[in-house]
Amino acid sequence: MPYDPMLVQPMREDMTAMQVEELTDAAAVDAFMAREGTKLVFVNSVCGCAAGQARPALRLALQHGTKPDHVGTVFAGQDVEATMKARGHFEQVPPSSPSVALFKGSELAFFMPRHLIESRDANAIAFDLVGAFDEHCA
């Protein structure tokens, strides 16, 4: 059952305030993934670890000088079609939300699943994201 839109809207606004593009349907995911360069897909969630760790970590990491060319988000449990389409690009890893997938072209270069988010603080997660950005986005 989907969550109340009034509950979810601030979580969406948190992402767009970071200049992260909302991918709300399969066509938007296809267009996003067809772009040249590096791409980050953030699988958003209503869980506490998304709010307390993952979104703040992404905000910190995106302040780094080296970052992906394109950053987009799908919202698990809300944008079901878009989330399924995005996960199809990294189907070699089990579904996880929140999670972060970084692509170099069409190849998955880095993936951070929920279990590497939920027990860590935002600074530690951001450190790992920045390391991935330096390795794959330079």
RONUVO-232755 format. One record per residue (C-alpha): residue in three letters; y, x, z. Coordinates in steps of 0.1 Angstrom, whole numbers, plus 2048, in hexadecimal, padded with zeros to 3 digits. Example, Ala and Ser with C-alpha at 12.3 -4.5 7.8 and 13.67 -1.06 7.14 Angstrom:
// RONUVO-232755
ALA7D387B84E;SER7F5889847;
This chain:
// RONUVO-232755
MET800800800;PRO82280F7F6;TYR83B817811;ASP85B803815;PRO8758107FB;MET88F812816;LEU87982B829;VAL87383F80A;GLN8968407FB;PRO8A385B813;MET88687180B;ARG88D86D7E6;GLU8B28757EC;ASP8A88947FF;MET8988A17E0;THR8B38977C7;ALA8CD8A77DE;MET8BB8C87D8;GLN8BF8C27B2;VAL8998BA7B0;GLU8918A3793;GLU87E88379B;LEU86087E785;THR85885978A;ASP84085276D;ALA827864757;ALA83F86873A;ALA85887A751;VAL83C89175D;ASP832898739;ALA8568A072E;PHE85B8B674D;MET83A8CA747;ALA8438CE722;ARG8628E372B;GLU862908725;GLY863920742;THR85891D766;LYS8548FB777;LEU84F8F179A;VAL83F8CF7A3;PHE8448C37C6;VAL82C8A87D1;ASN8418957EA;SER83387F806;VAL83E869823;CYS82B87E83C;GLY83B892858;CYS8328B4849;ALA8458AB829;ALA8648A183D;GLY8628BD857;GLN8558DA844;ALA8508D681E;ARG8718C7813;PRO8868DE829;ALA8718FC81D;LEU8788F37F9;ARG89D8EF800;LEU89D91280F;ALA8889217F3;LEU89F9137D8;GLN8BC9267E6;HIS8AB9467DC;GLY8B99587BD;THR8989567AB;LYS88A9347A7;PRO87891E78D;ASP88A91376E;HIS8818EF775;VAL87A8DD796;GLY86C8BA797;THR85B8A37B0;VAL8428877B0;PHE83F8707CE;ALA81A86B7D9;GLY8148477E3;GLN83383B7D1;ASP8338487AD;VAL80E8457A9;GLU80C849783;ALA824868784;THR8108777A1;MET7EF87378F;LYS7FE88276F;ALA80D8A0782;ARG7EC8A6794;GLY7DA8A7773;HIS7ED8C776C;PHE7DD8D778B;GLU7BC8C578D;GLN7AA8E5797;VAL7B78E07BA;PRO7B08C17D0;PRO7CC8A77D2;SER7E38AF7EF;SER8058A27FA;PRO81C8B1801;SER8158CE7EA;VAL8278E67D3;ALA81B8F07B0;LEU82C90C79D;PHE826910778;LYS82D92D761;GLY82E91B740;SER811903741;GLU7FC919758;LEU7F991277E;ALA80693378E;PHE8089287B2;PHE7FD90B7C7;MET8059027EC;PRO7F08E67F9;ARG7F78D1818;HIS7E28E682F;LEU7F9904829;ILE8178EE831;GLU80E8D784E;SER8088F2868;ARG82590985F;ASP84B908862;ALA863904846;ASN86E929847;ALA84A936843;ILE84391E826;ALA864927815;PHE85B94C818;ASP83B945805;LEU84D9317EB;VAL86794C7E6;GLY84B9657E2;ALA83B94F7C7;PHE85D94B7B6;ASP8639717B6;GLU8409777A7;HIS83F95B78D;CYS863952785;ALA874974780;
